[in-house]
Amino acid sequence: MAEFSESVPFLIKADKLGKGMTGDVGFDPLYLSETMDLKWLREAELKHGRVAMLGVVGILVQSVIQIGGPYYSESNPIAAPANVPPEAWAQIILACGAFEFVSNKGKMTMADMFSDSSRVPGNLGFDPMNMGKDASKRSTLELQELKNGRLAMLGFAGLLHQFFITDSLALKF
């Protein structure tokens, strides 16, 4: 008899889940882990979570403080990208691509990103405050980052939908 998922009790648990990854609660309703590399999926989840955490802060700060000038004074996050010139978009996209290329040492695809078995998903080697030195603390911090990232992804989507529905700022003073 098949084992059911902890997080979605009416679905059969995906076979590749539950192998000791931090924050694994058996949530894979589309069974992506059956056809894709689990480490690659975790890397994507961490990156999206980190970007969402920055995005939530960005929306909240942008609703209060704007940089002057015709391109950057829009406080509505839905309309703001349309005001940025194409040259600036090119710079942003090229800078993000260069950062991804350098941080992944040129290994960008699911097929080769984790060819080095010692590579840990989401670990960019950036720990200026040495918070990850202690292994027992590191697993707790990894779980906190993962959960905060998941929450930020939902929060960012909620803030955007607030703008779609109410056409108002996230913060009002």
Secondary structure as the mmCIF struct_conf table of DSSP 4:
data_model
#
loop_
_struct_conf.conf_type_id
_struct_conf.id
_struct_conf.beg_label_comp_id
_struct_conf.beg_label_asym_id
_struct_conf.beg_label_seq_id
_struct_conf.end_label_comp_id
_struct_conf.end_label_asym_id
_struct_conf.end_label_seq_id
HELX_LH_PP_P HELX_LH_PP_P1 ALA A 2 GLU A 3
STRN STRN1 PHE A 4 PHE A 4
HELX_LH_PP_P HELX_LH_PP_P2 SER A 5 SER A 5
BEND BEND1 GLU A 6 VAL A 8
TURN_TY1_P TURN_TY1_P1 PRO A 9 PHE A 10
BEND BEND2 LEU A 11 LEU A 11
STRN STRN2 ILE A 12 ILE A 12
HELX_LH_PP_P HELX_LH_PP_P3 LYS A 13 ALA A 14
TURN_TY1_P TURN_TY1_P2 ASP A 15 LYS A 16
BEND BEND3 LEU A 17 LEU A 17
BEND BEND4 LYS A 19 GLY A 20
TURN_TY1_P TURN_TY1_P3 THR A 22 GLY A 23
TURN_TY1_P TURN_TY1_P4 PRO A 29 LEU A 30
HELX_RH_3T_P HELX_RH_3T_P1 LEU A 32 GLU A 34
TURN_TY1_P TURN_TY1_P5 THR A 35 THR A 35
BEND BEND5 MET A 36 MET A 36
HELX_RH_AL_P HELX_RH_AL_P1 LEU A 38 GLN A 62
TURN_TY1_P TURN_TY1_P6 SER A 63 VAL A 64
BEND BEND6 GLY A 68 GLY A 69
TURN_TY1_P TURN_TY1_P7 PRO A 70 TYR A 72
TURN_TY1_P TURN_TY1_P8 PRO A 77 ALA A 79
HELX_RH_AL_P HELX_RH_AL_P2 ALA A 80 ASN A 83
BEND BEND7 VAL A 84 VAL A 84
HELX_RH_AL_P HELX_RH_AL_P3 PRO A 86 SER A 103
TURN_TY1_P TURN_TY1_P9 ASN A 104 GLY A 106
BEND BEND8 THR A 109 THR A 109
TURN_TY1_P TURN_TY1_P10 MET A 110 PHE A 114
BEND BEND9 ASP A 116 ASP A 116
TURN_TY1_P TURN_TY1_P11 SER A 117 SER A 118
HELX_LH_PP_P HELX_LH_PP_P4 ARG A 119 VAL A 120
TURN_TY1_P TURN_TY1_P12 PRO A 121 GLY A 122
BEND BEND10 GLY A 125 GLY A 125
TURN_TY1_P TURN_TY1_P13 PRO A 128 MET A 129
TURN_TY1_P TURN_TY1_P14 MET A 131 GLY A 132
BEND BEND11 LYS A 133 ASP A 134
HELX_RH_AL_P HELX_RH_AL_P4 ALA A 135 THR A 166
BEND BEND12 ALA A 170 ALA A 170
#
